[in-house]
Amino acid sequence: MKLNAVHSLGVVTPQRMQFDAPFACASGAQLPGFELVYETYGTLNADKSNAILVCHALSGHHHVAGLSSEDPKSAGWWDTMVGPGKPVDTNKFFVIGVNNLGGCHGSTGPGSHNPASGQPYGSSFPVVTVDDWVASQALLADRLGIRQFAAVMGGSLGGMQAMQWAINFPERVRHVLAIATAPSLTTENIAFNDVARNAILTDPDFHGGDFYQHGVVPTRGLRLARMLGHITYLSDDAMAGKFGRGLRSGDYQYGYGIEFEVESYLRYQGDKFAAYFDANTYLLMTKALDYFDPARLAGGSLRRAFAPVSADFLVVSFSSDWRFSPQRSRQIVQALLHNGRNVSYSEITSTHGHDSFLMENPHYFDVVRSYLNNVAAEGARP
Amino acid sequence: MKLNAVHSLGVVTPQRMQFDAPFACASGAQLPGFELVYETYGTLNADKSNAILVCHALSGHHHVAGLSSEDPKSAGWWDTMVGPGKPVDTNKFFVIGVNNLGGCHGSTGPGSHNPASGQPYGSSFPVVTVDDWVASQALLADRLGIRQFAAVMGGSLGGMQAMQWAINFPERVRHVLAIATAPSLTTENIAFNDVARNAILTDPDFHGGDFYQHGVVPTRGLRLARMLGHITYLSDDAMAGKFGRGLRSGDYQYGYGIEFEVESYLRYQGDKFAAYFDANTYLLMTKALDYFDPARLAGGSLRRAFAPVSADFLVVSFSSDWRFSPQRSRQIVQALLHNGRNVSYSEITSTHGHDSFLMENPHYFDVVRSYLNNVAAEGARP
């Protein structure tokens, strides 16, 4: 039985929520107000205790599951995971997907209209952080009347938000599912992000972030950033298995066009991404990744950073993920255990690298399913 | 005792050799002739049997050891390895460093004058291969009267040339030292090279390779290529140990300038490199890396590719080298052993990643030293 064939949410229509009060960012900058676009799946129960917030990663968005009303051919990015009878079962839970502040899928971001200038925000949009996202998501939860989430979950940068929720709002989160994530980026990860950002920043079409007014898009930079990103989301073995040293035309061409199959794949991914993703959003997402480091404000101690946490945790890592390695997940587990928290940990064997968290894998899906089977939809903590 | 303090070669003057006959490249292209710039260290013995050829890697050149007469502050890139009393002992051996054809340090390359057009070669310079380099180095050896090398050695792309020598000219090589190298690039390595090349190819200042006539240099692309390269030459642990999450100014700046120490390092390396290295040379060097795959013309069998080899081998790998991993070196060793060759293999524990082959390490240097101690300076094979 193919997992993604189990039932379907059908067509889902995104919703919008407007926040008119000024929003103070961690950076000290202030937004005059903002909008969030979100989708929901399933039904909120009477005491509003069955909500699960799904946080997205670098290039994700609010369209987590089902088919989008804006493009009925487009299934959500975690459609295999979220739906009726799926590991995150929408027959039991009310699931929310939200496009992060600063995003480029409908929430207020660098491409949005800046009421102060009458132009797109562009370079004037503040660098937002995981803290800012959690704060803005909490405002959305307030408006939906959700005092406490049954769970907050996410992979990669999404897992960072889930952890930050448990630190900043311990009373509002019963469970955290932190998948393929880390307590902070490694030096190497920051370095890769810096190269990707530099590709965008030095693209002549970037215009210091104000390319919208110039009628151009820094396609070259975005394309390079995505190509590089893709290499690091996969594993060496996965790439070797998928493409090997295969040649498109069977023989060496002695030129600089596409020759190896892997080049064809990367350029296709780069072109596709550059055609729709916003360059400023890419910059700020990578910066939020770089900045996430809860131990930093706790004297360098992750244990101390997790001291306020009261949620139970499921931590999941993948054996071939070299960007968010199992070792980093174990650090999360150890720091939580030190604080006496209930932690389940699973290291999934997978050859798909960091991308594993987005892919169907029976063991992985069983782990999430069984964890959530034991999460009460009712029974909010007092 | 610091190894690089042992004696010194003093100031070394590069020499030039002109080849007037047309040179047929593996690609089918032909050069009307070419020049190679090279340096030598030590003294060629009477029967010309004590010569060692050092092949360089992607960004290397002929200035292997000693101080350059062109810049007396500049020690050669392998000065710790090559010199009187050093592991490659110039009291015993006559060592040759040569800038590869297509390079940008004096040998004929894309920036050289094309007699056919009266302009720099630029885009008309052929894509050269490891085979072409070995063929051109053999012509240099002919002119120097060297019928057989005591050893051909190199790290990374240099090690690929050394292996190709043993395949193409079995009778001209008694020993090969193949260090931090591989029988071919992995898919992931090709992918990284493709991103680097795309950074250069899409730089508006590249002008299809003919930027010389436009009075510009594709600095942005070269800089990105080098930044990316640097990440892959180091190990995750080495970067973490050297820079950690250290901030230049002690606090987050919430902007896109240099913040983390590792960003400062990468940009400095990128800027330095882009100021002197030729973009076309970078492209062709990475292509030569991608193409190297001796098994390809032997039905996919490295064993069969090594069948002609008669040289003895020293193969060295480094534990933290994830770009040319010990596993790939072991494949070389196995294929040579299958052919009944004498092979020494050493896997050196080092945290410095691929860059380890350029760095002083007592165990590594002892391995090279003792191997070469047992290489006769005289006694060429018949």
Interface residues (C-beta under 8 A of the other chain):
Chain A: A26 S27 G28 A29 P126 V127 S184 L185 T186 T187 E188 I190 A191 F192 D194 V195 R197 N198 A199 L201 T202 D203 P204 R220 R223 L224 M227 L228 H230 I231 L234 D236 M239 A240 K242 F243 G244 R245 Y252 Y254 G255 Y256 E259 F260 V262 E263 L266 R267 G270 L283 K287 D290 Y291 D293 R296 W322
Chain B: A26 S27 G28 A29 P126 V127 S184 L185 T186 T187 E188 I190 A191 F192 D194 V195 R197 N198 A199 L201 T202 D203 P204 R220 R223 L224 M227 L228 I231 L234 D236 M239 A240 K242 F243 G244 R245 Y252 Y254 G255 Y256 E259 F260 V262 E263 L266 R267 G270 L283 K287 D290 Y291 D293 R296 W322
